[in-house]
Each structure stands twice: as C-alpha cells, then as structure tokens.
Amino acid sequence: MRAENAESARRAAQRAEAQRINPPSPPRPATRAGPLCPVCGSPMAARLAKKGRRKGQHFWGCTRYPRCRGTKPMGGR
C-alpha cells in the first residue's frame, strides 16, 4: 500500500513539474471568416454541395450543423 501511495505522489510531482515547465497554451480566440447564421447567429463555414441540383456549388453552412441547418448562398445574395 505504501509503495502505491509513493508511486502516485511521484507521478503527481512529475505532472506538476511538466505543467511548470510547459504550461498549457491559452485558447485561441475564435476567428470569423464568414457571415453569421440567419437562423441561430453562429458563425458559418464555406461548404461545397456534394449532391442534388446544386452539386459542385459553394455555399455558407452553419457550423452547428446538424443542430442548425441554416445556409446562405456564397456572395451574400
């Protein structure tokens, strides 16, 4: 039992030392490259239609898909 506790303490000390030497980087701020979704207000991402009558055409799609299905044509039309 003592050996297990000593091993746990040693590993915890190693993790703490690693955090001190290499602290985690701060989260990057979100960048907004496209418009906002007209349905939910989230950022939109450039997408490519893979099937259907608009196959091969680019459009803006909500980044919350499939929870939100908001889309916009490219060019802001």
HTML snippet that shows the backbone in 3Dmol.js (N, CA, C, O; Angstrom):
<script src="https://3Dmol.org/build/3Dmol-min.js"></script>
<div id="view" style="width:600px;height:400px;position:relative"></div>
<script>
const pdb = `
ATOM      1  N   MET A   1       0.822  -1.191   0.000  1.00  0.00           N
ATOM      2  CA  MET A   1       0.000   0.000   0.000  1.00  0.00           C
ATOM      3  C   MET A   1       0.863   1.251   0.000  1.00  0.00           C
ATOM      4  O   MET A   1       0.569   2.210  -0.714  1.00  0.00           O
ATOM      5  N   ARG A   2       1.919   1.247   0.791  1.00  0.00           N
ATOM      6  CA  ARG A   2       2.809   2.402   0.839  1.00  0.00           C
ATOM      7  C   ARG A   2       3.488   2.656  -0.494  1.00  0.00           C
ATOM      8  O   ARG A   2       3.675   3.805  -0.896  1.00  0.00           O
ATOM      9  N   ALA A   3       3.858   1.574  -1.182  1.00  0.00           N
ATOM     10  CA  ALA A   3       4.527   1.719  -2.473  1.00  0.00           C
ATOM     11  C   ALA A   3       3.589   2.370  -3.493  1.00  0.00           C
ATOM     12  O   ALA A   3       4.018   3.180  -4.314  1.00  0.00           O
ATOM     13  N   GLU A   4       2.294   2.003  -3.431  1.00  0.00           N
ATOM     14  CA  GLU A   4       1.322   2.599  -4.348  1.00  0.00           C
ATOM     15  C   GLU A   4       1.171   4.096  -4.082  1.00  0.00           C
ATOM     16  O   GLU A   4       1.102   4.889  -5.021  1.00  0.00           O
ATOM     17  N   ASN A   5       1.122   4.483  -2.810  1.00  0.00           N
ATOM     18  CA  ASN A   5       0.999   5.897  -2.466  1.00  0.00           C
ATOM     19  C   ASN A   5       2.235   6.677  -2.895  1.00  0.00           C
ATOM     20  O   ASN A   5       2.126   7.797  -3.395  1.00  0.00           O
ATOM     21  N   ALA A   6       3.405   6.086  -2.699  1.00  0.00           N
ATOM     22  CA  ALA A   6       4.647   6.748  -3.098  1.00  0.00           C
ATOM     23  C   ALA A   6       4.700   6.917  -4.614  1.00  0.00           C
ATOM     24  O   ALA A   6       5.142   7.950  -5.118  1.00  0.00           O
ATOM     25  N   GLU A   7       4.242   5.890  -5.336  1.00  0.00           N
ATOM     26  CA  GLU A   7       4.231   5.952  -6.800  1.00  0.00           C
ATOM     27  C   GLU A   7       3.246   7.032  -7.274  1.00  0.00           C
ATOM     28  O   GLU A   7       3.553   7.783  -8.200  1.00  0.00           O
ATOM     29  N   SER A   8       2.078   7.111  -6.652  1.00  0.00           N
ATOM     30  CA  SER A   8       1.097   8.140  -7.009  1.00  0.00           C
ATOM     31  C   SER A   8       1.654   9.540  -6.748  1.00  0.00           C
ATOM     32  O   SER A   8       1.474  10.449  -7.559  1.00  0.00           O
ATOM     33  N   ALA A   9       2.329   9.704  -5.615  1.00  0.00           N
ATOM     34  CA  ALA A   9       2.905  11.006  -5.277  1.00  0.00           C
ATOM     35  C   ALA A   9       4.006  11.371  -6.266  1.00  0.00           C
ATOM     36  O   ALA A   9       4.123  12.532  -6.659  1.00  0.00           O
ATOM     37  N   ARG A  10       4.818  10.390  -6.673  1.00  0.00           N
ATOM     38  CA  ARG A  10       5.888  10.640  -7.631  1.00  0.00           C
ATOM     39  C   ARG A  10       5.307  11.077  -8.980  1.00  0.00           C
ATOM     40  O   ARG A  10       5.805  12.018  -9.598  1.00  0.00           O
ATOM     41  N   ARG A  11       4.255  10.391  -9.434  1.00  0.00           N
ATOM     42  CA  ARG A  11       3.627  10.746 -10.708  1.00  0.00           C
ATOM     43  C   ARG A  11       2.988  12.130 -10.644  1.00  0.00           C
ATOM     44  O   ARG A  11       3.066  12.897 -11.604  1.00  0.00           O
ATOM     45  N   ALA A  12       2.353  12.451  -9.510  1.00  0.00           N
ATOM     46  CA  ALA A  12       1.746  13.770  -9.351  1.00  0.00           C
ATOM     47  C   ALA A  12       2.820  14.859  -9.397  1.00  0.00           C
ATOM     48  O   ALA A  12       2.607  15.916  -9.992  1.00  0.00           O
ATOM     49  N   ALA A  13       3.973  14.605  -8.772  1.00  0.00           N
ATOM     50  CA  ALA A  13       5.065  15.573  -8.788  1.00  0.00           C
ATOM     51  C   ALA A  13       5.594  15.760 -10.215  1.00  0.00           C
ATOM     52  O   ALA A  13       5.921  16.876 -10.616  1.00  0.00           O
ATOM     53  N   GLN A  14       5.674  14.669 -10.976  1.00  0.00           N
ATOM     54  CA  GLN A  14       6.140  14.758 -12.362  1.00  0.00           C
ATOM     55  C   GLN A  14       5.167  15.579 -13.211  1.00  0.00           C
ATOM     56  O   GLN A  14       5.594  16.393 -14.029  1.00  0.00           O
ATOM     57  N   ARG A  15       3.850  15.366 -13.019  1.00  0.00           N
ATOM     58  CA  ARG A  15       2.857  16.142 -13.766  1.00  0.00           C
ATOM     59  C   ARG A  15       2.941  17.626 -13.415  1.00  0.00           C
ATOM     60  O   ARG A  15       2.859  18.489 -14.289  1.00  0.00           O
ATOM     61  N   ALA A  16       3.108  17.909 -12.121  1.00  0.00           N
ATOM     62  CA  ALA A  16       3.210  19.307 -11.690  1.00  0.00           C
ATOM     63  C   ALA A  16       4.446  19.965 -12.283  1.00  0.00           C
ATOM     64  O   ALA A  16       4.384  21.116 -12.715  1.00  0.00           O
ATOM     65  N   GLU A  17       5.560  19.257 -12.311  1.00  0.00           N
ATOM     66  CA  GLU A  17       6.796  19.787 -12.887  1.00  0.00           C
ATOM     67  C   GLU A  17       6.620  20.021 -14.391  1.00  0.00           C
ATOM     68  O   GLU A  17       7.078  21.035 -14.917  1.00  0.00           O
ATOM     69  N   ALA A  18       5.960  19.090 -15.082  1.00  0.00           N
ATOM     70  CA  ALA A  18       5.727  19.252 -16.523  1.00  0.00           C
ATOM     71  C   ALA A  18       4.843  20.470 -16.791  1.00  0.00           C
ATOM     72  O   ALA A  18       5.065  21.191 -17.763  1.00  0.00           O
ATOM     73  N   GLN A  19       3.859  20.703 -15.951  1.00  0.00           N
ATOM     74  CA  GLN A  19       2.997  21.878 -16.103  1.00  0.00           C
ATOM     75  C   GLN A  19       3.781  23.162 -15.862  1.00  0.00           C
ATOM     76  O   GLN A  19       3.543  24.172 -16.525  1.00  0.00           O
ATOM     77  N   ARG A  20       4.711  23.124 -14.916  1.00  0.00           N
ATOM     78  CA  ARG A  20       5.510  24.310 -14.610  1.00  0.00           C
ATOM     79  C   ARG A  20       6.440  24.635 -15.773  1.00  0.00           C
ATOM     80  O   ARG A  20       6.605  25.802 -16.127  1.00  0.00           O
ATOM     81  N   ILE A  21       7.047  23.611 -16.367  1.00  0.00           N
ATOM     82  CA  ILE A  21       7.996  23.806 -17.471  1.00  0.00           C
ATOM     83  C   ILE A  21       7.254  24.163 -18.756  1.00  0.00           C
ATOM     84  O   ILE A  21       7.662  25.082 -19.466  1.00  0.00           O
ATOM     85  N   ASN A  22       6.177  23.452 -19.063  1.00  0.00           N
ATOM     86  CA  ASN A  22       5.407  23.646 -20.297  1.00  0.00           C
ATOM     87  C   ASN A  22       3.959  23.963 -19.948  1.00  0.00           C
ATOM     88  O   ASN A  22       3.106  23.082 -20.042  1.00  0.00           O
ATOM     89  N   PRO A  23       3.660  25.183 -19.551  1.00  0.00           N
ATOM     90  CA  PRO A  23       2.273  25.491 -19.198  1.00  0.00           C
ATOM     91  C   PRO A  23       1.374  25.376 -20.430  1.00  0.00           C
ATOM     92  O   PRO A  23       1.826  25.611 -21.550  1.00  0.00           O
ATOM     93  N   PRO A  24       0.104  25.015 -20.227  1.00  0.00           N
ATOM     94  CA  PRO A  24      -0.795  24.901 -21.379  1.00  0.00           C
ATOM     95  C   PRO A  24      -0.976  26.254 -22.048  1.00  0.00           C
ATOM     96  O   PRO A  24      -1.040  27.288 -21.382  1.00  0.00           O
ATOM     97  N   SER A  25      -1.057  26.235 -23.357  1.00  0.00           N
ATOM     98  CA  SER A  25      -1.233  27.489 -24.093  1.00  0.00           C
ATOM     99  C   SER A  25      -2.665  27.989 -23.911  1.00  0.00           C
ATOM    100  O   SER A  25      -3.591  27.186 -23.791  1.00  0.00           O
ATOM    101  N   PRO A  26      -2.849  29.300 -23.890  1.00  0.00           N
ATOM    102  CA  PRO A  26      -4.210  29.832 -23.741  1.00  0.00           C
ATOM    103  C   PRO A  26      -5.032  29.516 -24.979  1.00  0.00           C
ATOM    104  O   PRO A  26      -4.478  29.382 -26.070  1.00  0.00           O
ATOM    105  N   PRO A  27      -6.339  29.395 -24.829  1.00  0.00           N
ATOM    106  CA  PRO A  27      -7.167  29.108 -26.002  1.00  0.00           C
ATOM    107  C   PRO A  27      -7.104  30.251 -26.999  1.00  0.00           C
ATOM    108  O   PRO A  27      -7.057  31.422 -26.622  1.00  0.00           O
ATOM    109  N   ARG A  28      -7.104  29.894 -28.276  1.00  0.00           N
ATOM    110  CA  ARG A  28      -7.069  30.900 -29.332  1.00  0.00           C
ATOM    111  C   ARG A  28      -8.444  31.534 -29.480  1.00  0.00           C
ATOM    112  O   ARG A  28      -9.460  30.849 -29.355  1.00  0.00           O
ATOM    113  N   PRO A  29      -8.483  32.823 -29.742  1.00  0.00           N
ATOM    114  CA  PRO A  29      -9.788  33.445 -29.963  1.00  0.00           C
ATOM    115  C   PRO A  29     -10.401  32.936 -31.262  1.00  0.00           C
ATOM    116  O   PRO A  29      -9.694  32.657 -32.231  1.00  0.00           O
ATOM    117  N   ALA A  30     -11.706  32.822 -31.267  1.00  0.00           N
ATOM    118  CA  ALA A  30     -12.390  32.352 -32.467  1.00  0.00           C
ATOM    119  C   ALA A  30     -12.281  33.418 -33.551  1.00  0.00           C
ATOM    120  O   ALA A  30     -12.430  34.613 -33.297  1.00  0.00           O
ATOM    121  N   THR A  31     -12.017  32.949 -34.760  1.00  0.00           N
ATOM    122  CA  THR A  31     -11.966  33.877 -35.877  1.00  0.00           C
ATOM    123  C   THR A  31     -13.225  33.677 -36.708  1.00  0.00           C
ATOM    124  O   THR A  31     -13.699  32.553 -36.875  1.00  0.00           O
ATOM    125  N   ARG A  32     -13.746  34.746 -37.213  1.00  0.00           N
ATOM    126  CA  ARG A  32     -14.968  34.673 -38.002  1.00  0.00           C
ATOM    127  C   ARG A  32     -14.613  35.009 -39.441  1.00  0.00           C
ATOM    128  O   ARG A  32     -14.375  36.167 -39.781  1.00  0.00           O
ATOM    129  N   ALA A  33     -14.582  33.985 -40.280  1.00  0.00           N
ATOM    130  CA  ALA A  33     -14.220  34.181 -41.673  1.00  0.00           C
ATOM    131  C   ALA A  33     -15.451  34.454 -42.535  1.00  0.00           C
ATOM    132  O   ALA A  33     -15.355  35.099 -43.579  1.00  0.00           O
ATOM    133  N   GLY A  34     -16.595  33.965 -42.096  1.00  0.00           N
ATOM    134  CA  GLY A  34     -17.787  34.096 -42.920  1.00  0.00           C
ATOM    135  C   GLY A  34     -18.887  34.852 -42.196  1.00  0.00           C
ATOM    136  O   GLY A  34     -18.669  35.419 -41.125  1.00  0.00           O
ATOM    137  N   PRO A  35     -20.067  34.854 -42.792  1.00  0.00           N
ATOM    138  CA  PRO A  35     -21.206  35.557 -42.190  1.00  0.00           C
ATOM    139  C   PRO A  35     -21.750  34.793 -40.986  1.00  0.00           C
ATOM    140  O   PRO A  35     -21.311  33.683 -40.687  1.00  0.00           O
ATOM    141  N   LEU A  36     -22.695  35.396 -40.316  1.00  0.00           N
ATOM    142  CA  LEU A  36     -23.376  34.742 -39.211  1.00  0.00           C
ATOM    143  C   LEU A  36     -24.627  34.034 -39.727  1.00  0.00           C
ATOM    144  O   LEU A  36     -25.254  34.475 -40.690  1.00  0.00           O
ATOM    145  N   CYS A  37     -24.973  32.941 -39.078  1.00  0.00           N
ATOM    146  CA  CYS A  37     -26.137  32.155 -39.483  1.00  0.00           C
ATOM    147  C   CYS A  37     -27.416  32.968 -39.287  1.00  0.00           C
ATOM    148  O   CYS A  37     -27.612  33.564 -38.229  1.00  0.00           O
ATOM    149  N   PRO A  38     -28.288  32.997 -40.298  1.00  0.00           N
ATOM    150  CA  PRO A  38     -29.537  33.744 -40.163  1.00  0.00           C
ATOM    151  C   PRO A  38     -30.523  33.076 -39.202  1.00  0.00           C
ATOM    152  O   PRO A  38     -31.469  33.718 -38.747  1.00  0.00           O
ATOM    153  N   VAL A  39     -30.314  31.800 -38.891  1.00  0.00           N
ATOM    154  CA  VAL A  39     -31.236  31.070 -38.020  1.00  0.00           C
ATOM    155  C   VAL A  39     -30.834  31.185 -36.551  1.00  0.00           C
ATOM    156  O   VAL A  39     -31.660  31.522 -35.703  1.00  0.00           O
ATOM    157  N   CYS A  40     -29.538  30.901 -36.246  1.00  0.00           N
ATOM    158  CA  CYS A  40     -29.121  30.844 -34.840  1.00  0.00           C
ATOM    159  C   CYS A  40     -28.064  31.873 -34.462  1.00  0.00           C
ATOM    160  O   CYS A  40     -27.800  32.058 -33.274  1.00  0.00           O
ATOM    161  N   GLY A  41     -27.448  32.553 -35.434  1.00  0.00           N
ATOM    162  CA  GLY A  41     -26.445  33.571 -35.133  1.00  0.00           C
ATOM    163  C   GLY A  41     -25.032  33.045 -34.962  1.00  0.00           C
ATOM    164  O   GLY A  41     -24.131  33.823 -34.648  1.00  0.00           O
ATOM    165  N   SER A  42     -24.806  31.754 -35.155  1.00  0.00           N
ATOM    166  CA  SER A  42     -23.458  31.176 -35.066  1.00  0.00           C
ATOM    167  C   SER A  42     -22.669  31.503 -36.324  1.00  0.00           C
ATOM    168  O   SER A  42     -23.256  31.854 -37.348  1.00  0.00           O
ATOM    169  N   PRO A  43     -21.329  31.391 -36.261  1.00  0.00           N
ATOM    170  CA  PRO A  43     -20.538  31.613 -37.482  1.00  0.00           C
ATOM    171  C   PRO A  43     -20.863  30.554 -38.535  1.00  0.00           C
ATOM    172  O   PRO A  43     -21.273  29.440 -38.210  1.00  0.00           O
ATOM    173  N   MET A  44     -20.673  30.921 -39.789  1.00  0.00           N
ATOM    174  CA  MET A  44     -20.912  29.982 -40.881  1.00  0.00           C
ATOM    175  C   MET A  44     -19.581  29.609 -41.524  1.00  0.00           C
ATOM    176  O   MET A  44     -18.616  30.372 -41.470  1.00  0.00           O
ATOM    177  N   ALA A  45     -19.544  28.430 -42.129  1.00  0.00           N
ATOM    178  CA  ALA A  45     -18.341  27.926 -42.787  1.00  0.00           C
ATOM    179  C   ALA A  45     -18.629  27.710 -44.269  1.00  0.00           C
ATOM    180  O   ALA A  45     -19.758  27.411 -44.657  1.00  0.00           O
ATOM    181  N   ALA A  46     -17.594  27.866 -45.087  1.00  0.00           N
ATOM    182  CA  ALA A  46     -17.739  27.624 -46.529  1.00  0.00           C
ATOM    183  C   ALA A  46     -17.884  26.125 -46.752  1.00  0.00           C
ATOM    184  O   ALA A  46     -17.102  25.331 -46.228  1.00  0.00           O
ATOM    185  N   ARG A  47     -18.876  25.751 -47.521  1.00  0.00           N
ATOM    186  CA  ARG A  47     -19.158  24.345 -47.802  1.00  0.00           C
ATOM    187  C   ARG A  47     -19.298  24.153 -49.313  1.00  0.00           C
ATOM    188  O   ARG A  47     -19.418  25.116 -50.070  1.00  0.00           O
ATOM    189  N   LEU A  48     -19.281  22.890 -49.729  1.00  0.00           N
ATOM    190  CA  LEU A  48     -19.442  22.530 -51.136  1.00  0.00           C
ATOM    191  C   LEU A  48     -20.563  21.510 -51.231  1.00  0.00           C
ATOM    192  O   LEU A  48     -20.510  20.472 -50.572  1.00  0.00           O
ATOM    193  N   ALA A  49     -21.578  21.791 -52.042  1.00  0.00           N
ATOM    194  CA  ALA A  49     -22.689  20.850 -52.227  1.00  0.00           C
ATOM    195  C   ALA A  49     -22.168  19.606 -52.930  1.00  0.00           C
ATOM    196  O   ALA A  49     -21.540  19.698 -53.985  1.00  0.00           O
ATOM    197  N   LYS A  50     -22.429  18.444 -52.345  1.00  0.00           N
ATOM    198  CA  LYS A  50     -21.911  17.189 -52.896  1.00  0.00           C
ATOM    199  C   LYS A  50     -22.931  16.431 -53.722  1.00  0.00           C
ATOM    200  O   LYS A  50     -22.574  15.555 -54.510  1.00  0.00           O
ATOM    201  N   LYS A  51     -24.212  16.770 -53.543  1.00  0.00           N
ATOM    202  CA  LYS A  51     -25.236  16.093 -54.340  1.00  0.00           C
ATOM    203  C   LYS A  51     -26.443  17.004 -54.489  1.00  0.00           C
ATOM    204  O   LYS A  51     -26.509  18.073 -53.883  1.00  0.00           O
ATOM    205  N   GLY A  52     -27.377  16.578 -55.285  1.00  0.00           N
ATOM    206  CA  GLY A  52     -28.565  17.391 -55.529  1.00  0.00           C
ATOM    207  C   GLY A  52     -28.382  18.310 -56.717  1.00  0.00           C
ATOM    208  O   GLY A  52     -27.371  18.249 -57.417  1.00  0.00           O
ATOM    209  N   ARG A  53     -29.377  19.171 -56.941  1.00  0.00           N
ATOM    210  CA  ARG A  53     -29.337  20.025 -58.124  1.00  0.00           C
ATOM    211  C   ARG A  53     -28.262  21.096 -58.031  1.00  0.00           C
ATOM    212  O   ARG A  53     -27.894  21.669 -59.057  1.00  0.00           O
ATOM    213  N   ARG A  54     -27.746  21.389 -56.848  1.00  0.00           N
ATOM    214  CA  ARG A  54     -26.682  22.382 -56.667  1.00  0.00           C
ATOM    215  C   ARG A  54     -25.299  21.746 -56.478  1.00  0.00           C
ATOM    216  O   ARG A  54     -24.382  22.388 -55.965  1.00  0.00           O
ATOM    217  N   LYS A  55     -25.156  20.509 -56.887  1.00  0.00           N
ATOM    218  CA  LYS A  55     -23.888  19.786 -56.753  1.00  0.00           C
ATOM    219  C   LYS A  55     -22.740  20.592 -57.361  1.00  0.00           C
ATOM    220  O   LYS A  55     -22.838  21.086 -58.484  1.00  0.00           O
ATOM    221  N   GLY A  56     -21.635  20.716 -56.589  1.00  0.00           N
ATOM    222  CA  GLY A  56     -20.460  21.429 -57.057  1.00  0.00           C
ATOM    223  C   GLY A  56     -20.463  22.916 -56.735  1.00  0.00           C
ATOM    224  O   GLY A  56     -19.454  23.590 -56.941  1.00  0.00           O
ATOM    225  N   GLN A  57     -21.578  23.442 -56.232  1.00  0.00           N
ATOM    226  CA  GLN A  57     -21.660  24.859 -55.912  1.00  0.00           C
ATOM    227  C   GLN A  57     -21.255  25.107 -54.459  1.00  0.00           C
ATOM    228  O   GLN A  57     -21.541  24.292 -53.582  1.00  0.00           O
ATOM    229  N   HIS A  58     -20.594  26.229 -54.211  1.00  0.00           N
ATOM    230  CA  HIS A  58     -20.190  26.604 -52.866  1.00  0.00           C
ATOM    231  C   HIS A  58     -21.314  27.373 -52.182  1.00  0.00           C
ATOM    232  O   HIS A  58     -22.063  28.109 -52.825  1.00  0.00           O
ATOM    233  N   PHE A  59     -21.417  27.192 -50.872  1.00  0.00           N
ATOM    234  CA  PHE A  59     -22.415  27.910 -50.087  1.00  0.00           C
ATOM    235  C   PHE A  59     -21.912  28.054 -48.659  1.00  0.00           C
ATOM    236  O   PHE A  59     -20.939  27.407 -48.270  1.00  0.00           O
ATOM    237  N   TRP A  60     -22.576  28.906 -47.876  1.00  0.00           N
ATOM    238  CA  TRP A  60     -22.266  29.044 -46.461  1.00  0.00           C
ATOM    239  C   TRP A  60     -23.202  28.116 -45.693  1.00  0.00           C
ATOM    240  O   TRP A  60     -24.411  28.114 -45.925  1.00  0.00           O
ATOM    241  N   GLY A  61     -22.632  27.320 -44.768  1.00  0.00           N
ATOM    242  CA  GLY A  61     -23.430  26.430 -43.928  1.00  0.00           C
ATOM    243  C   GLY A  61     -23.124  26.689 -42.464  1.00  0.00           C
ATOM    244  O   GLY A  61     -21.983  26.999 -42.119  1.00  0.00           O
ATOM    245  N   CYS A  62     -24.106  26.570 -41.610  1.00  0.00           N
ATOM    246  CA  CYS A  62     -23.939  26.823 -40.178  1.00  0.00           C
ATOM    247  C   CYS A  62     -22.948  25.819 -39.578  1.00  0.00           C
ATOM    248  O   CYS A  62     -22.977  24.634 -39.911  1.00  0.00           O
ATOM    249  N   THR A  63     -22.080  26.299 -38.698  1.00  0.00           N
ATOM    250  CA  THR A  63     -21.108  25.423 -38.048  1.00  0.00           C
ATOM    251  C   THR A  63     -21.764  24.542 -36.987  1.00  0.00           C
ATOM    252  O   THR A  63     -21.125  23.623 -36.476  1.00  0.00           O
ATOM    253  N   ARG A  64     -23.022  24.803 -36.648  1.00  0.00           N
ATOM    254  CA  ARG A  64     -23.740  23.981 -35.677  1.00  0.00           C
ATOM    255  C   ARG A  64     -24.494  22.834 -36.338  1.00  0.00           C
ATOM    256  O   ARG A  64     -25.236  22.121 -35.662  1.00  0.00           O
ATOM    257  N   TYR A  65     -24.321  22.638 -37.652  1.00  0.00           N
ATOM    258  CA  TYR A  65     -24.987  21.537 -38.346  1.00  0.00           C
ATOM    259  C   TYR A  65     -24.631  20.234 -37.649  1.00  0.00           C
ATOM    260  O   TYR A  65     -23.457  20.063 -37.321  1.00  0.00           O
ATOM    261  N   PRO A  66     -25.521  19.320 -37.401  1.00  0.00           N
ATOM    262  CA  PRO A  66     -26.902  19.188 -37.854  1.00  0.00           C
ATOM    263  C   PRO A  66     -27.943  19.809 -36.916  1.00  0.00           C
ATOM    264  O   PRO A  66     -29.135  19.768 -37.222  1.00  0.00           O
ATOM    265  N   ARG A  67     -27.525  20.382 -35.784  1.00  0.00           N
ATOM    266  CA  ARG A  67     -28.499  21.007 -34.881  1.00  0.00           C
ATOM    267  C   ARG A  67     -29.166  22.206 -35.531  1.00  0.00           C
ATOM    268  O   ARG A  67     -30.336  22.487 -35.273  1.00  0.00           O
ATOM    269  N   CYS A  68     -28.426  22.912 -36.373  1.00  0.00           N
ATOM    270  CA  CYS A  68     -28.973  24.062 -37.097  1.00  0.00           C
ATOM    271  C   CYS A  68     -28.670  23.848 -38.576  1.00  0.00           C
ATOM    272  O   CYS A  68     -27.533  23.548 -38.941  1.00  0.00           O
ATOM    273  N   ARG A  69     -29.664  23.997 -39.412  1.00  0.00           N
ATOM    274  CA  ARG A  69     -29.494  23.765 -40.849  1.00  0.00           C
ATOM    275  C   ARG A  69     -29.496  25.056 -41.655  1.00  0.00           C
ATOM    276  O   ARG A  69     -29.845  25.052 -42.835  1.00  0.00           O
ATOM    277  N   GLY A  70     -29.107  26.164 -41.020  1.00  0.00           N
ATOM    278  CA  GLY A  70     -29.069  27.444 -41.719  1.00  0.00           C
ATOM    279  C   GLY A  70     -28.031  27.459 -42.836  1.00  0.00           C
ATOM    280  O   GLY A  70     -26.903  27.005 -42.643  1.00  0.00           O
ATOM    281  N   THR A  71     -28.405  27.976 -43.993  1.00  0.00           N
ATOM    282  CA  THR A  71     -27.488  28.105 -45.131  1.00  0.00           C
ATOM    283  C   THR A  71     -27.695  29.466 -45.794  1.00  0.00           C
ATOM    284  O   THR A  71     -28.732  30.110 -45.637  1.00  0.00           O
ATOM    285  N   LYS A  72     -26.661  29.880 -46.547  1.00  0.00           N
ATOM    286  CA  LYS A  72     -26.716  31.101 -47.353  1.00  0.00           C
ATOM    287  C   LYS A  72     -25.929  30.827 -48.627  1.00  0.00           C
ATOM    288  O   LYS A  72     -24.933  30.104 -48.590  1.00  0.00           O
ATOM    289  N   PRO A  73     -26.357  31.388 -49.750  1.00  0.00           N
ATOM    290  CA  PRO A  73     -25.533  31.234 -50.965  1.00  0.00           C
ATOM    291  C   PRO A  73     -24.250  32.052 -50.832  1.00  0.00           C
ATOM    292  O   PRO A  73     -24.230  33.057 -50.122  1.00  0.00           O
ATOM    293  N   MET A  74     -23.206  31.640 -51.492  1.00  0.00           N
ATOM    294  CA  MET A  74     -21.947  32.404 -51.494  1.00  0.00           C
ATOM    295  C   MET A  74     -22.195  33.736 -52.188  1.00  0.00           C
ATOM    296  O   MET A  74     -23.033  33.828 -53.085  1.00  0.00           O
ATOM    297  N   GLY A  75     -21.477  34.749 -51.779  1.00  0.00           N
ATOM    298  CA  GLY A  75     -21.626  36.062 -52.393  1.00  0.00           C
ATOM    299  C   GLY A  75     -22.647  36.926 -51.671  1.00  0.00           C
ATOM    300  O   GLY A  75     -22.873  38.067 -52.074  1.00  0.00           O
ATOM    301  N   GLY A  76     -23.266  36.416 -50.620  1.00  0.00           N
ATOM    302  CA  GLY A  76     -24.183  37.184 -49.813  1.00  0.00           C
ATOM    303  C   GLY A  76     -25.530  37.467 -50.438  1.00  0.00           C
ATOM    304  O   GLY A  76     -26.282  38.296 -49.924  1.00  0.00           O
ATOM    305  N   ARG A  77     -25.857  36.800 -51.533  1.00  0.00           N
ATOM    306  CA  ARG A  77     -27.166  37.038 -52.177  1.00  0.00           C
ATOM    307  C   ARG A  77     -28.296  36.582 -51.293  1.00  0.00           C
ATOM    308  O   ARG A  77     -29.461  36.703 -51.669  1.00  0.00           O
TER     309      ARG A  77
END
`;
const viewer = $3Dmol.createViewer("view");
viewer.addModel(pdb, "pdb");
viewer.setStyle({}, {cartoon: {color: "spectrum"}});
viewer.zoomTo();
viewer.render();
</script>
